[in-house]
Amino acid sequence: MGTIRLGRYVIKTSNEDKILFPKHKITKGELIDYYHRIGPIMVPYTKNRPISMVRYPDGIKEEGWYQKDAGEYFPKWIKTKPIKKQKDGYTNYVVINNVATLVYLANQACIAPHIWLSKIDKLNYPDRMIFDLDPSGKDFNMVRKGALLIKEKLDELALPSFVMTTGSRGVHIVVPLKRVHTFDWVRTFAYDLSTILIKHNPDLFTLEIRKVKRKELVFIDTLRNAFGQTGIAPYAVRPKPGAPVATPIEWKEVNNSRLRPNQYTIRNIFTRLDRIGDSWKGIDRHAVSLLKLRLK
């Protein structure tokens, strides 16, 4: 058992030698160290947002689970936000507002924190609009092509856009928003824009939810733009072989045919950050309103 001190917080770590990613022999200790190091860069993207925890205490080869409620045993210094359920009661969500919370969750084998698109002080007004591109086949080049077409359309509308490889199969395209639109409004806008893209690119995109009916098309998931839905946090690890990381990148990198959605991992991400820094730094300064836009 070890001890990590972060300011006034003390985290007791355990089972650091337990292997969570068997193929590459990546241990829980390495996961904890990663979140300790990445914390100062990552926390601005999680701050004041409810999260869902994806936990794999026995490693990614065993069954994991989503956890929304903070455990009763969680230390009192971890910030939480009770949010009313659709029916009775509340869910007491964890809020990652400091590196210590990230490290504590990593010690709980929370591999992949997922964040809301809104903040706790204005839950129904997102500050992100997201287009989640998911390939139906194995051709990631289709995802790259689709991402560039979405950027082109957003550019026409004078909407800023930021791109991130998910560490899994696809990419997320994010538009930072002023908090003046409800989730319903933003989701409708994203859906309508996607239908326009499909009209002009029927051999590339689909909004078909059922995987068996998507053929080889790229699914544009706009359903994440809803109250209570989440997206993988920037720089979060995915429960995949090699411990790939959801990585904000530059748009020019999407033009590179060698780009892969899982090419950055907890073992090489810091080399990238030392070389070019955080590609999403200052994203909130670009927040826009959608109110005056007309889609066509």
N, C-alpha and C positions, 0 to 999 in steps of 0.2 A: 504494500500500500504506500502511495506517495502523497505528497502535499504540494499544492500550488497556491501561492499567495498572490492575489491581484488587488492591490490597494488594501481596503479594509475587509476584503472577502477572502475566505480560506476554503479551498475545495480539496476534499480527501478523495484521491483516486484509487481505483482498485482493478485488479485483473488486467494490468497493462499488457501482459504478455499474451492475452487471449487473441487468437487470430480471427479477425472479422472478415478478411478477404483472402480466402485460402489459396487461390491460384498465384497470387503475388506475395503471399505471406505478410500481409499488412495487418498490424496488430491494433488493438484498441488504444494502446499507448501512442502509436503513430497518429491515429485519428485525433486523440486529445491534443497532441502537440500541434497538429495542423490547425485546429480551430483556435488554439492559443496564439499561433503566429498570424493567422489570417484575420483574427478578430478586429483589429483596428481598421482594416479595410472593409470588412463585411458588415460590421454593426450599423453603419449609417444606412444600409439597405434593409435592415430588420427593425430598426428603432421605432418604437411606438406602434408596431403592427402585431396583431394576434398571429400566432403560428400554430401549425400542426406538426407534431413530431413523428418522424418515421424511424422506428426503433428495431434494431436487429441484435439483441443481446447475445445470441448464439452464432452470429455471423450471417453473411448474406446467403449461404447455402441452406440455411434453415428459415422457417417462416418468420417474417417480421410483421409489424402492425403499425397502423396509424394511431396516434394518441393525441387527443385534443385537450383533455382536462389535465391541469397540473396535478401531479401526485400529492397526496396529503403529506408525504414525507419530504417534499421539496423544501429547501430552506426559505425562511420568511423574506429574505432579501431579494429573492427572485420576483420580479414584477409580474403581476397577473391582471387579467381583465375579464370579469364575468360578463358574458353575453347571453341574452335570453334565447332559449331554444324556440323552435317553431311551436312546440306544444308546451309542456310544463318544464319548469326549472331553468337552470343556467348552465352554460359550459364555462369553466374557469380557465381561460386561455393563458398560456405563457407568453410573455413579451420579452424579446431579447434586446435589452437596452444597454448591455455592457459585455465585455469579453468574458467576464466571470461566468455569466449565464451560459454562453456558448460552451465554455469548458465544462461546466457542470453537466450540461445536456450530453456532451460527447462522452462523459464518464458513464452516463446512463445508456450508452450505445445508441443515442439519437444520431443516426448517420446523416439524415437529410431533412433539415428544417424547411418547411414550406410556409410562405408568408401570404397574408391577405394583401389585396390591392388597395386597401384603405387603411387609415390609421385610427387608433382607439378614440380619438376625440371627435371623429366625424365618420362613423363607421359606414354610413350608406353613401358616402361621397368619395369615390376612388380617386387616387392621384396617379393611377396608371391605367392605360388601356393596353391590352395584350393580345397579340396574334400568335398563337402557338401552332407552329407548323410541324406536322407529324407525318413522316413518309409512310405510305401503305406498303411499299416494297422496300428494297434494299439500296435503291439509287439515291444517295444523298445529294447528288448533283441536281436532282429535281427540286430538293429543298432549297439549295443555294439559288437556283433560278427563280423559284417562287418568292424567296425572301427579297431578291433584288427587284422583282416586279411590284411587290408590296411597297418597298421603299420608294420606287418611282411614283406610285400613286399617292403616297403620303407627301412626297415632295411637291407634287402638283397642288396639293391642298395646303402647302406651307406648314405641314405638321412635322415637328422634329421626331426622329425615330432612332432607337438604340437597339442593337442586336446582341444576342447572347446565345452561344452554344449551350445546350441543356445538360451536357454530360451523358445524355441517353441517346436518343435517335434524331432529334430535330433541333430547331432553334426557336427562341422567343424573340418577337419584335415588340418593343415597348414604346408607347408614346406617353411622356409625362404630362399630367393634366393638372390644371387648376381645379380645386375641389369645389366645383359649382354644378356638377352633373351627378345625378343619381346613377346607381349601377344599372338600372333598367334603361336609362337614356344611353349610357355608354355601350352597353351590350347591343342595343338596337343599332347604334351607329356602326359598330364593328361588324355586325352581321350584314347590314346594308352595303357597306364598303366591300365586304367579301363576295356578296352576290354579284357586284359589278365586275370584280376580278374574275369570277368564274364565267361570267357571260363572255368576256374577252379571251379567256384562257381555259376553255372547257376540257382540254386534253392535259391539263396540269393540276387544277384545283378541284376540291370537292368540300361540301359542307355535310356530307353524309356521315351521320353518327355511327351507323353500323359498319364495322370493319369489313364484313364479308361483302358489302356492296360498294366499297371504295375503289375496287380494282387496283390499279397501280398509282392512283392519284394521290396528291399531297392534301391531307386533311387540314383545313384551317379551323382550328378550335377557337371559337369566340365565346364559348360557354363559360370560360374562366372569368369573364367580366360580369360576375354575379356576386351578390352578397353572400359571404361565407365561403366562397371558392378561393383557392390558393394557387400559387405558382412556386416553383422551386426558387429558393433565395439565391441571389448572385453569390458565387463562391461556395455554395453548399456542395457537399459530396453526394454522389449518387450510389445506391447500393448495387453497383455493377463491378465486374472484374476490373482490377486496376485502380479502383477508387477514383473514377473520373469526377471532374469538378465542373459545375455550371459556370461558364466563363464569359463575362462581357468582352466583346471583341470590337474591332474597328470595322466599319462597313467595307473598306477596301479588302479586308481579309476574306470576305464572302466571295470575292472574285477568284480566289485561289482554288483551283480544282483539287488541291491536296488537303483542303480543310476537312476536318472530321468533327462530328459533334462531341466526341469523347476523347479528343487528343490531349487535353490538359487534365492532369491528375494531381493528387496531393504531393506527388514526388517531382513534378516539373513546373507547377504553376508559379512558384516563386522566382524561377528563372525568367519566366515571361514578365512578371511584375517588376523585377529588377531592370528589365530591358525597356519596357514601354509604359509601365505603370498601369493604373486602373482606367480602363477605357470608358467607364461610365461616371467617372468623377465629375461632380457638378451637374448631374442629370436634372436635379430639381430646378435649377436656374432656367431651364428651357420649358417649363410647364406652360401649357396653352389651354385655351377654351375652345370647345367645338361648336359653340352656339351659333355662330354666323356662317358656318360652312354648309354648302349645298353639294350633295353627291350627285354625280351624273356619269 
